[in-house]
Amino acid sequence: MSSLYIVIPAYNESENIEKTIDQWYQVVERHNDEGKSRLVIINDGSKDNTYELLQKCAATRPLLIPLDKPNGGLSSARNLGMKEASGEYILFLDSDDYLDL
């Protein structure tokens, strides 16, 4: 099975971030047969406790990589996630957990 990196920028998402992690972490787990898939969430300088929640969740989810950076906008957060991602497949999502299929 191929490796998958899901990259999610987050800014002031303390109300949604745990739900987002719960939703997408299970996808990463299902696609982790080779042990190389990850959920990467980049805190983009949030003024709330988004990063603290990311760290708390990462303590019990080894496939979650929380990153923190000063606010620079969506593109700079995605670029940082892209540098971290080494999967064969990389999926970019938004932190509001909305995906219109």
N, C-alpha and C positions, 0 to 999 in steps of 0.2 A: 504494500500500500504506500502511496506517496505521502510526503510530509506536507502539512498545511499550517500556515501562519495566518491568524486572523488579527488584523491591526485596527485598533479603535482609538482615535483621538477623543479626549474628554475634557470639557471645560465646564466647571460648576455643575457637575452631574451627580451630586451627592444623593439626590432623591431617586435616581435611576440606575446608578452604577452597579449596585449589587444584583439587581434584576438582570441587567445586561450581562454581567459575569455568569450568573446562573444559566442564562439562556445559551450563551456561546461556548462556555467551558465544556459542556457536555458534547458539543460538536467536535471540539479539539480532542477530547478523550476518545471519541469513536474513531477518529482518524489518526491515532497515535500508535499504530502497531509497531512502527520502527523506533518509537521513542523520540521522534524529532519534531513533532507538532507543538505549537505554542499559541496561546492567546496573549497578545501584546497590547496593553492599554497605556496610552501616553497621557499623563495629566499635563495639560497645556496652561500651567500657571493659574489654576483655579483659585478663587478667593474663598471657597468653602472647604469642606473636609474631604473632597473627592480623593485626594492622594492618600490620606490616612485610611480611608475605606479600602482602597486598592491594596495597601500594604497588609491590612487585616485579612482580606480575602486571600492574598498570596501566601499567607502563613499556612493555610491548609490546602492550597491548590498549587502543586509544584509545576504545573504547566502554564501558570499565569505569570507573566513578566510585567510588573508595573514600572513604568518609567516616569520621570518627572523632569519638566523643563520650564523655563520662564515662558510666559505667554508670548506666542509669536504667530498664532493663527493656525488654521486647519492644515494648510500646506506644509508648514514647518513641522507640525506634529506628525503628519503622515510621512514626511521625509525621514524623521528620526526613527519611526517604526520600520520603515523600509530598510534602514541601515541595520536594524536588529534582526530583521527577518531573513532566514536562510532556507525557507521551505521551497519545495518545488512549486507549490501553489500559495499565492498570497491573496487574501481577501480583505478589502478595506470596507469597514462599516462605520456608521455613526453611533455615538454613545447613547442616543435616545432609544435604541433598541427597535427602531422602525426600519423594516425592509419590505418594500413593495415588490412582490414577485409577480 
